[in-house]
Each structure stands twice: as structure tokens, then as C-alpha cells.
């Protein structure tokens, strides 16, 4: 994953909760699934497991 995209993903806050405690974390780029990325989403790793970061499609 390019440095610019990875750096952008890592600045996004993410609240995780396990039912007993919650805390602010950051997302991380999921390089193992980056080949599946599309113009409107990027695969990420969260404290809760794999996820997808979505945004409005510009088309």
C-alpha cells in the first residue's frame, strides 16, 4: 500500500469495545487484501478484525 494511503488510514480514529471496556484506536491498512481495493473502499485492520473503509464514490 502506498505510504500516502497508509498514513491517511492510520489517522482515522476507531472506537473498539469488547463489552467490558472501550477505547480509541486507529485503523491500519490491510496490505494482504490491498489488491482487492477499489476506488470507493480500502481494506483495513481494526481492533475487532478485518474491515473495509468506505467513502462516497466520486462517479
PyMOL commands that set and color helices and strands:
alter all, ss='L'
color gray80, all
select helices_A, chain A and resi 3-10+31-36
alter helices_A, ss='H'
color red, helices_A
select strands_A, chain A and resi 13-17+22-26+28-29+41-46+49-54
alter strands_A, ss='S'
color yellow, strands_A
deselect
rebuild
show_as cartoon
